[in-house]
Amino acid sequence: MPHVTLTAVLTPESGGYVSLCPELDIASQGESVDEALANLKEAVEGFYETASSSEITNRLSKPSLVTHIEVAYA
């Protein structure tokens, strides 16, 4: 079975975490980091099971770049 490595971005929210896979624009959530990641993985795997190959190619043709920026504030 083929594998792909994707980005997972986790953001703390009240009561848990929101998890996002920016390459596929798929989000999930969970009460802990582990749960949010597991739920995101399940959502992404579900996408791969149901999406057409053209939908997968279309979403993955727009790669995400994760970096940091520095800003000044008062």
N, CA and C of each residue as an Amber inpcrd file, in Angstrom:
protein
   222
   0.8510000  -1.1710000   0.0000000   0.0000000   0.0000000   0.0000000
   0.9050000   1.2440000   0.0000000   0.6600000   2.2090000  -0.9090000
   1.5000000   3.4050000  -0.9600000   1.2810000   4.3180000   0.2540000
   2.2970000   5.1090000   0.5370000   2.2360000   6.0680000   1.6350000
   2.6180000   7.4480000   1.1260000   2.1320000   8.4750000   1.7870000
   2.5000000   9.8480000   1.4890000   2.6820000  10.5770000   2.8230000
   3.6510000  11.4770000   2.8840000   3.8580000  12.2780000   4.0840000
   3.2190000  13.6390000   3.8590000   2.3470000  14.0230000   4.7630000
   1.6220000  15.2850000   4.6730000   1.8680000  16.1110000   5.9330000
   1.5050000  17.3720000   5.8730000   1.6740000  18.2880000   6.9990000
   0.4640000  18.2250000   7.9170000   0.7040000  18.2710000   9.2180000
  -0.3680000  18.3820000  10.2080000  -0.0770000  19.6090000  11.0680000
  -1.0150000  20.5470000  11.0860000  -0.8980000  21.7620000  11.8860000
  -1.9210000  21.6660000  13.0060000  -1.4500000  21.8020000  14.2410000
  -2.3520000  21.7220000  15.3890000  -2.4360000  23.0800000  16.0720000
  -3.6560000  23.4770000  16.3870000  -3.9040000  24.7530000  17.0460000
  -4.7100000  24.4890000  18.3090000  -4.2160000  24.9520000  19.4580000
  -4.9980000  24.7720000  20.6870000  -6.2790000  25.6020000  20.6270000
  -7.3690000  24.9930000  21.0090000  -8.6600000  25.6580000  21.1240000
  -9.2250000  25.3110000  22.4900000 -10.2500000  26.0090000  22.9210000
 -10.8240000  25.7000000  24.2280000 -11.3220000  24.2570000  24.2410000
 -10.7950000  23.4750000  25.1490000 -11.2080000  22.0900000  25.2840000
 -10.5010000  21.1070000  24.3810000  -9.4850000  21.5430000  23.6410000
  -8.7890000  20.5790000  22.7990000  -7.9420000  21.2300000  21.7260000
  -7.8480000  20.5570000  20.5860000  -6.9970000  20.9950000  19.4820000
  -7.7350000  20.8370000  18.1630000  -7.5010000  21.7850000  17.2640000
  -7.9440000  21.6650000  15.8810000  -6.7370000  21.2070000  15.0840000
  -6.9170000  20.2280000  14.2250000  -5.8250000  19.7180000  13.3970000
  -6.1800000  19.9530000  11.9320000  -5.1770000  20.3440000  11.1520000
  -5.3880000  20.6840000   9.7470000  -4.3050000  20.0660000   8.8880000
  -4.7070000  19.4810000   7.7810000  -3.7860000  19.0390000   6.7450000
  -3.9190000  20.0530000   5.6050000  -2.9980000  21.0310000   5.5200000
  -3.1670000  22.1030000   4.5390000  -3.0590000  21.6430000   3.0890000
  -2.2970000  20.6000000   2.8100000  -2.1680000  20.1290000   1.4360000
  -3.5070000  19.6740000   0.8620000  -4.3440000  19.0800000   1.6980000
  -5.6310000  18.5580000   1.2420000  -6.8030000  19.4040000   1.7080000
  -6.5430000  20.4060000   2.5440000  -7.5740000  21.2630000   3.1320000
  -8.6010000  20.4350000   3.8920000  -8.0860000  19.5600000   4.7500000
  -8.9190000  18.7020000   5.5890000  -8.6100000  19.0220000   7.0390000
  -9.6610000  19.1870000   7.8440000  -9.4890000  19.5220000   9.2510000
 -10.2390000  18.5250000  10.1250000  -9.7960000  18.4270000  11.3810000
 -10.4550000  17.6120000  12.3770000 -10.1770000  18.2320000  13.7340000
 -10.5010000  17.5240000  14.7850000 -10.2480000  18.0340000  16.1290000
 -10.1590000  16.8870000  17.1070000  -9.7230000  17.2070000  18.3140000
  -9.6510000  16.2160000  19.3740000  -9.3690000  16.8940000  20.6930000
  -9.6080000  16.1780000  21.7800000  -9.3870000  16.7320000  23.1090000
  -7.9120000  16.7950000  23.4800000  -7.0730000  15.9800000  22.8370000
  -5.6350000  15.9810000  23.0840000  -4.9150000  16.0410000  21.7430000
  -3.6020000  16.2910000  21.7840000  -2.8060000  16.3020000  20.5640000
  -2.9100000  14.9470000  19.8750000  -2.7520000  13.8740000  20.6330000
  -2.8110000  12.5300000  20.0550000  -4.1740000  12.2510000  19.4130000
  -5.2350000  12.6560000  20.0840000  -6.5720000  12.4200000  19.5440000
  -6.8110000  13.2700000  18.2920000  -6.3640000  14.5210000  18.3190000
  -6.5290000  15.3880000  17.1470000  -5.7620000  14.8400000  15.9510000
  -4.5520000  14.3400000  16.1760000  -3.7710000  13.7420000  15.0830000
  -4.4170000  12.4620000  14.5770000  -4.8870000  11.6200000  15.4700000
  -5.5390000  10.3700000  15.0670000  -6.8040000  10.6590000  14.2650000
  -7.5730000  11.6540000  14.6890000  -8.7950000  11.9990000  13.9780000
  -8.4820000  12.5960000  12.6050000  -7.4170000  13.3970000  12.5220000
  -7.0090000  13.9500000  11.2340000  -6.5560000  12.8370000  10.2990000
  -5.7730000  11.9110000  10.8220000  -5.3140000  10.7830000  10.0070000
  -6.5090000   9.9910000   9.4830000  -7.4880000   9.7470000  10.3120000
  -8.6880000   9.0280000   9.8930000  -9.4390000   9.8020000   8.8030000
  -9.5440000  11.1190000   8.9640000 -10.2320000  11.9440000   7.9590000
  -9.4880000  11.9280000   6.6270000  -8.1640000  12.0150000   6.6690000
  -7.3660000  11.9980000   5.4400000  -7.4700000  10.6330000   4.7600000
  -7.3900000   9.5700000   5.5420000  -7.5250000   8.2270000   4.9630000
  -8.9110000   8.0510000   4.3390000  -9.9430000   8.5990000   4.9700000
 -11.2850000   8.5410000   4.3980000 -11.3720000   9.3030000   3.0920000
 -10.6870000  10.4510000   3.0320000 -10.6400000  11.2150000   1.7860000
 -10.0100000  10.3800000   0.6820000  -8.8680000   9.7540000   0.9620000
  -8.1930000   8.9360000  -0.0430000  -9.0530000   7.7530000  -0.4960000
  -9.8680000   7.2170000   0.3930000 -10.7240000   6.0900000   0.0370000
 -11.8740000   6.5040000  -0.8750000 -12.3290000   7.7580000  -0.7810000
 -13.5330000   8.1600000  -1.5030000 -13.2910000   9.1440000  -2.6400000
 -12.1930000   9.8720000  -2.6250000 -11.9450000  10.8930000  -3.6490000
 -11.4860000  10.2670000  -4.9560000 -11.8180000  10.9390000  -6.0290000
 -11.3350000  10.4870000  -7.3350000  -9.8520000  10.8200000  -7.4620000
  -9.1750000  10.1420000  -8.3570000  -7.7490000  10.4170000  -8.5430000
  -7.5200000  11.8430000  -9.0230000  -8.4560000  12.3980000  -9.8060000
  -8.2860000  13.7850000 -10.2520000  -8.4370000  14.7700000  -9.0920000
  -9.3350000  14.4880000  -8.1450000  -9.4880000  15.3460000  -6.9660000
  -8.2220000  15.3020000  -6.1050000  -7.6660000  14.1300000  -5.9260000
  -6.4250000  13.9910000  -5.1490000  -5.3000000  14.7590000  -5.8370000
  -5.1520000  14.5670000  -7.1290000  -4.1000000  15.2570000  -7.8820000
  -4.2870000  16.7650000  -7.8280000  -5.5210000  17.2290000  -7.9630000
  -5.8050000  18.6610000  -7.9320000  -5.4040000  19.2730000  -6.5910000
  -5.7620000  18.6280000  -5.5090000  -5.4280000  19.1780000  -4.1890000
  -3.9290000  19.1210000  -3.9160000  -3.2780000  18.0400000  -4.2980000
  -1.8480000  17.8980000  -4.0220000  -0.9790000  18.7190000  -4.9700000
  -1.5580000  19.2710000  -6.0420000  -0.7670000  20.0790000  -6.9710000
  -0.4960000  21.4700000  -6.4180000  -1.0850000  21.7780000  -5.2760000
  -0.8870000  23.0730000  -4.6220000  -0.1970000  22.8310000  -3.2770000
   1.1110000  22.5690000  -3.3030000   1.7900000  22.2150000  -2.0560000
   1.8010000  23.3640000  -1.0540000   1.7740000  23.0140000   0.2040000
   1.8400000  23.9930000   1.2760000   3.2790000  24.1990000   1.6970000
   3.5800000  25.4080000   2.0800000   4.8830000  25.7450000   2.6220000
   4.6480000  26.2980000   4.0180000   5.2340000  25.6770000   5.0050000
   5.0980000  26.1190000   6.3890000   6.3800000  26.7840000   6.7920000
   6.2900000  28.0090000   7.2700000   7.4620000  28.7700000   7.6940000
   7.0660000  29.6970000   8.8200000   7.9670000  30.5430000   9.2290000
   7.7120000  31.5220000  10.2900000   7.9590000  32.9220000   9.7400000
   7.2530000  33.8790000  10.3020000   7.5010000  35.2770000   9.9720000
   7.7560000  36.0360000  11.2640000   8.5070000  37.1250000  11.1540000
   8.7740000  37.9830000  12.3030000   8.0540000  39.2960000  12.0920000
   7.2860000  39.7240000  13.0890000   6.5600000  40.9850000  12.9950000
   6.8530000  41.8310000  14.2160000   6.7590000  43.1380000  14.0470000
   6.9370000  44.0640000  15.1620000   5.5690000  44.3760000  15.7630000
   5.5270000  44.5910000  17.0430000   4.2740000  44.9710000  17.6940000
   4.5880000  45.9080000  18.8490000   3.5870000  46.6940000  19.2220000
   3.7650000  47.6670000  20.3040000   3.3920000  47.0810000  21.6360000
